[in-house]
Amino acid sequence: MGIYEELQARGLIAQVTDEPLIRDLVNNGKATFYIGFDPTADSLHVGHFMALCLMKRLQEAGNRPIALIGGGTAMIGDPSGRTDMRQMMTEETIQHNCECFKKQMSRFIDFSDGKALMVNNADWLLDLNYVEVLREVGAHFSVNRMLSAECYKQRMERGLSFLEFNYMIMQSYDFYMLFQKYGCNLQFGGDDQWSNMLGGTELIRRKLGKDASAMTITLLLNSEGKKMGKTQSGAVWLDPNKTSPFEFYQYWRNVADADVLKCLRMLTFLPLEQIDEMDKWEGAQLNKAKEILAYELTKLVHGEEEAEKAQQGARALFSSGNAADMPTAELTEEDFTDGKIDILTLLHKSGLVPSKSEARRAVQQGGAAVDGEKVTDIAATFAREEFDGDGKVLRRGKKNFRKVVNKA
């Protein structure tokens, strides 16, 4: 089985523009391909995971990845698949985020000796002359065709700014420049990027007359992958300072039964034969499959030692209600009033809920517990000294835990 056939078997490929040529490029290690990442934060998150794993698979098969950081496009935001624009950032913030991305990507991709590249589209977009863009790029785009794209249809109902309208042109120009500068002959993206990617292919063909050298491919579940990186309390980050290895492990340990095999196929590097055997698993066996998923992905992001610690901690947590490696929140003197802290403030300060209103709902619905004892009184309080030493273990729902200690 070639790498292209493996990608199909893992459920990653949705559409391609020229399958025989793409199959030949990928299977024979002749592809120089890019995937774009917008530097909207100082850490990648689980929504980027599929793209990173895909780049790793293709590089191991002899292909050359280009990680395109959208330092230029981030200056104007991105309407794709969204109902509102992203916040504009300063150049300093964007550059800092780019540096953080490369450090994290290096766990997946080998950038040594030109085996992979990280490129910032600010290098060409920020120096463009407006008249030059109109002459060299704008002339090749049909407004009617652009407005038929799904990402623009959604925005048209609320109003589409001219700034946002240009995003497709900018992304298309990226592929053109990567093709010219680095011989990039293949682009990957999510299904919400399909129209923009086709624009890049068309621009190359119109400007350079290339018949089939510029090709595009899209990932079936990339948009769903972005959703995977969201929880009720925010994003699941790859940065251990934002999401601890234990929390990262727990996120994957708690995936829905219906999603576990899909995640194993798309995101892990386990042999397909081994995963196919799990198709027969039912009931409690699915929990074993979730453990395997959580361990493999934590090892990939944080290393084998942290994966072992997270797994042992999780098992200890569910067997005894406590764990040495459980995420910990610290209380300060300011968190106590007259030497006490109420349950709503405690849940909020621990990070288990994003607000006190969410904390109130959790308590009222029977979803909050302290040291294994359910708390149903929203006025319940706890003394400062109760958090000394090992502190207390808070639980929200069935699977979200946090150890809380008194920092003072």
N, C-alpha and C positions, 0 to 999 in steps of 0.2 A: 504494500500500500504506500503510495507516494504521499507527500505532505498535503497536497491539495485534496486527495481523497480522504485523508485523516481529518482535515478541517470540515469536510462535508459530513463525515461520520459523527463528528462531535457537535454538529448542529450549528456551525458558525457562519456558513455562507448562505446569503439570501439571494443576491442578484449579482451578475457579472455582465460586462459589456461584450466580452469576446472569450468565451470559456476555453476553447482549444489553445489559444495563445497564452492565456493566463496559466492554464494547467502546465504548459511546457515551461514557462518562465519559472514558476514556483517549484515544480518538481525537480528541475535541473539547476536550481540555485542561481538563476540568472536575473532575479528580480531585485531592483533597488526600489524599495517601497517606502511610503511615508504614512504616518498617522499624526493628526494634529491634536495638540493639547492646549487649551486656553488657560493661562496662568492666573486664574481668578482667586487663588488662595496660595498659602505657602506650603501646602501639602497636597499630594495626590490622594484620592479617596477610592473607595470600593467601586465606584462608578467607572474608574479608569482601568479596573483590574483586567477586564476582558481584552482590552487593547494591548496592555503590557504582556499578558500571557501569549497573545497572538504574535507579537513581535518576537518574543523569545522563541516560540516554536519555529517561526520562519527563519530566524537567524541560525538556529541549530541545524536547519536544513540547507545552510549555505547561502541564504539570501541576505541582503544588506538593508538594515532598517535605517530610516531617517525619522527621528522624533522632531516634529515641527512644533516649536513653541510659538503660540500666537501673541507675541509681544506687540505686534502691530495691530492686529484685529482686536486685541483686548483694549486698545485705546478708544474704540467706538462701541464695544459691546457686541452682542450676538443675538439676533431674534429667533434663531432656529429652534423650532419646537417650543417656544416660550410665548407667554402672553404679555411679558413686559421686558424691558431692556435691562441688561446688567449694568451695575454701577461702573462708571469710568474710574480708572485708577491712575496714580501718578507713575511716571516712568521708573522712579526709584522702587516703588512697590512691585511693579511688574518684573523688574530685573531681579529683585530679591526672590520672588516666587520662582522665576526661571532657574535660579541657582539651586533652590530647594528641590525642584523637580529632577534635575540631572542627578543629584545625589541619590534620590530614591529610585530612579530608573536604572541606575547602575547595578542594583540588586537583580534586575531582570535581564538587562541588555549589556553586552560587552562592547564598550566604546573604544577599546584599545586598538592601536594600529589601523585605524580607519575602518574597522569592522562594522561600525555604526556611527552615525552622525547625529548631533543635536544642532538644529538650525533654528534661528529666530527670524520670523518673517518681518520683524521691524527693520532688519538689515536692508530690505528693498522697499517695503511699503512706505516707510517714513520719509524717504527721499524722493518719492514720486512727484512729478509735476502734474497739476490738474489737467492742463491742456493735453499733455502727453497721454494721460490715462484715457481721455475722451477719444483721442486719435487712435491710439495703439490697442486699446482694450474695449472701450465702450462701443466702438463701431461693430463689434462682433456679437453683440448681445441684443436679443429681441425683448422689448419691454413686455409684450403680450405673453411671451413664453415665460419670462421671469415671474410674472404675476400669477401664472398657473401653478407655481410651486406651492406645496402645502404649507411651508414655513411662512410664506407671505400671505396666503389665504387667511390664516389664523389672525394675522396682525391687521389685515385690511378692515376687519370688523370694528376695531378700536382706533384705527388710524396708524398708518405706516409712515414713519419719518423718512426723508430722503437719505439720512445718515444710515438707517437700517437697510434701506433698499440697496445700498452699495455693497452689502456684506457678501453677496454671492459673487460679485465681480472680484472682490478682494481675495476670496478663497480660490476662485478659478485662477487668478493671477499667481497665487502661491504655487499651484501645480505646474504652471507654465515656467516659472522661475526655477523650480526644483528640477524640472526636466532639462532646462537649458544649462544650469550650473552643475548639477550632480548626476545627470543621466537617470533621474528618477522616472521609471516607466510604469509605476503601479501605485495606486492610492487606495487606502482603506478608510472606511468610516461607517458610522451608524446609519440606519435606514432613514433617520431624519435629515441626513446630509446628502442624500442621493441626488437631489436636483443641483446642489452646489457642485458636487463632484462631476456630474455630467457636463456642467458648464466649463470646468477645467479641461476635460477631455476635448470638448468642442473648440475651445480657444486654441489649444495646441494644434489641432487639425487645421483650423482656419488660417492660423498665422504661419505655420511651418509646413503644412501640407502632409503631415504624417498620417499615414493611412491607419495603421494599427499599433503604432509604437506606444501611444498613450492609452492606457486602459484603466478601468475602475472596477472596484469590487466593494461590496458593502456587507456588513455583519448583520445577521438576522436579528440578534437580540441585544445590539449595542444600547439602544434606547432603554431597554429593560434593565441592562446592566447599570445604567445611571441610577435607576430607581432602587437597585439593590443596595446602593451606598447610602440610603437614607433610613433613619430610624425615627422614632418619636422624639428622641432627644437631640437629633442632629446627625451630621455626617459621620460615617465610619472611616476614619483617616488611616493612611499608611504610616504616618508619623507616630512613633510610640509615645511622644509627649502629648499628643492630642487624643489618641486612642491606644490604651495600653495593650500589650500582647494578650493579656488575659481577656480584656473586653473584645478584642479582635477575634480571638478564639471563640468566645461565647456567641458573638454575632453569627458566625457560621454554624456553630453547634445548634443554634436555634432556628435554622431555616425550616420552611414548611416541608412536610413529608413529600409533597408533590414536586418540590424543587430540588431535592438533594441530588438525585442522579443527574439531572440537567446541569447542575453546578459542577459536579464531579467531572462530567464530560467536557464542559466548556473551559473550566478554570484550572483543573489539576493536570499533572503530567503522568498520571497513572495510566498503564496500558488499557486500551479500550476493552480488551478481553476480561480484565479484572473487574472493570466497571459493569460490563454486561452481565457478569455473574451476579452482581448485586440486584439486578432487575427482578430476581426471584425472591429477594428479601421482603419480609413483611413484619408488621408490628414492631416488637422490640429490636429486631434486626436493623430497622431503619435508623435507630439511635446509634448503632455501631457505624453505619454509613455516614451519619452526621459527624461522628467523632473523627472518622478518617478524613472527611472533607475539611473540618476545622483544623486538624493537625497539619495536613498537607499545605494549606494556604498560609497558616501561621508560620510554618517553616520557610515557605517561599519568601515571605515578607520580612520576618524577624529572625530567622535562623533556627536551627534545630534545637539549641539549648532553650530558647524562649518558648518554642513550641512544646517541648517536654514539660517545662514548668507550668505552662498554661493548662496543659492536659491534666497534669497531676492536681493542680489547684482546682480545676473544674470537677474532677472526680471526688476530691475531698469535700468540696462544697456540697455536692448533692448527696454524699453519704453521711456527712456529719453536720451540715449547716454552717461550716466555717472553712476557711482556706487561707493559707499563708500568703498566696500570691493574688488574692482578691484585690481589685481596685480599691484604693483608699482615699477618703476625703478627710481633710483636716479642718477642725473648728478652731476659731480664734476667740479671744475674750469678747470681741464685739458681737459675736453671734449669740451670746447669752444675755438674758434679761433677768436681773436678780438671781443670777446663778442657775438659770434654767433655760431650756430651749423647747419650743413647741414642735409638734410633729410635722406641721406644714412647713415651717422654716427648715426643719431638719431634712426633710425629703428634698426640698429645693436646694439647700446648701450642699447636699451630697452629690447633686448632679443627676439624680435618678429621675427628676421631672424638670421641665423647662420653666415652670412658673408655680406660684402658690395655688392658683386656681386648678392646675393639673393635680397638685398634691391633694387638694380638697376632694377632687373627684376620686382619686385613688383610695383615699381613706373611706369615703362614704360608700364606695362600691366594694369594700372589703379586699382591696388589692394592696394593702400596706402592712408590713410586719416588722417588728424589731426583735432581734434575737429569737426568731421563730414564733413569736407571739403576735397574732393579728391585732392591729390597732384600728378601732372603729370610731373612736372619739376624736373629732378634729381639734379639741382643746387639750388633748393629752400633752403633758410636758415631761422632760427628762432633766435630771440634775447634771451639772457640769462634771462632777466626779465619776459619773457613770461612764464617761468616755475616756477615763484615764486608762493607762495600760493597753490592753488589747482592744479597748473600745467596744462598740456595738456593731452588729451586722444588720443593715437595713435591706429590706426586700420590697421591690415594687413588682406586682404581678407574680408570675411563677418563676421567672428566669432571670430577673435583673437584680443584682446584689451590689452592695457597696459597704465596705467597712468604714466606720466613722470614728475618728479618734480626736482627743483633745490635744491640740498642738501646744498649748500652754502647759 
